[in-house]
């Protein structure tokens, strides 16, 4: 029998990235698929959530496009990166990798 303890992170440990996908109304199936792919690729290193643009703007206190999909990357209280519009998946992957670094 084994005992598994869950340790609290050290005070100097880096917080996980939070990626918020702000999805306006409309047909954004390509972007939905890209966000799902990011979730599969980087799932252990980040948390992905989906929100409406108005909810995201209010809770994160930043501008979010009401007509284009927006991806916000945050660690703690600091926004590290933002991607607006229909970007290729490789650019979104680079954005995540850079933010993890």
C-alpha positions in Angstrom: 0.0 0.0 0.0 1.3 3.4 -0.9 0.6 6.8 0.6 0.4 9.7 -1.8 0.6 13.2 -0.4 -0.2 16.3 -2.3 2.4 19.0 -1.7 1.6 22.7 -1.8 3.8 24.4 -4.3 6.9 26.1 -3.0 6.5 29.9 -2.6 8.9 30.5 -5.4 7.2 28.1 -7.8 5.8 29.5 -11.0 2.0 29.5 -11.3 0.4 27.6 -14.2 -0.6 29.6 -17.3 -4.3 30.3 -17.7 -5.3 30.6 -21.4 -8.7 32.2 -21.9 -10.4 31.7 -25.2 -12.9 34.6 -25.7 -15.3 33.4 -28.3 -17.8 35.8 -29.8 -21.0 34.7 -31.5 -20.5 33.3 -35.0 -18.9 30.4 -36.8 -15.4 30.0 -35.5 -15.1 26.2 -35.9 -11.4 26.5 -37.0 -10.4 28.5 -34.0 -12.4 26.1 -31.7 -10.4 23.3 -33.1 -7.1 25.1 -32.6 -7.9 25.8 -29.0 -8.8 22.1 -28.5 -5.4 21.2 -30.1 -3.6 23.5 -27.7 -5.4 21.9 -24.8 -4.3 18.5 -26.0 -0.7 19.6 -26.6 0.0 21.7 -23.5 -2.7 20.4 -21.1 -0.4 19.6 -18.2 1.3 23.0 -18.4 -1.7 25.2 -18.7 -5.4 25.6 -17.9 -7.7 26.5 -20.8 -11.1 28.2 -20.2 -13.7 29.6 -22.6 -15.6 32.9 -22.1 -17.7 35.4 -23.8 -15.9 38.6 -24.8 -17.9 40.8 -22.4 -17.3 38.4 -19.4 -13.6 38.2 -20.2 -13.2 42.0 -20.5 -15.0 42.5 -17.2 -13.2 39.9 -15.2 -9.7 40.4 -16.7 -10.1 44.2 -17.0 -8.7 44.4 -20.5 -10.0 45.1 -24.0 -11.4 42.0 -25.8 -12.6 42.0 -29.4 -16.4 41.6 -29.7 -16.2 40.3 -33.3 -13.0 38.2 -33.5 -11.8 35.3 -31.3 -9.3 36.5 -28.7 -6.8 34.3 -26.8 -5.5 35.8 -23.6 -2.6 34.2 -21.7 -2.2 35.0 -18.1 0.1 34.0 -15.2 -1.2 35.2 -11.8 -2.5 38.7 -12.2 -0.4 39.5 -15.3 -1.4 39.2 -18.9 1.6 37.8 -20.8 0.2 37.6 -24.3 -2.9 38.3 -26.4 -3.8 36.9 -29.9 -6.7 38.4 -31.8 -8.3 37.0 -34.9 -7.8 33.9 -37.1 -4.2 33.1 -36.6 -2.4 29.9 -37.8 -2.1 27.1 -35.2 1.7 27.3 -35.3 1.6 31.0 -34.3 -0.6 30.2 -31.3 1.7 27.3 -30.3 4.7 29.7 -30.4 2.8 32.2 -28.3 2.2 29.5 -25.7 5.7 28.2 -25.8 7.1 31.7 -25.4 4.8 32.4 -22.4 5.8 29.1 -20.7 9.5 30.0 -21.1 
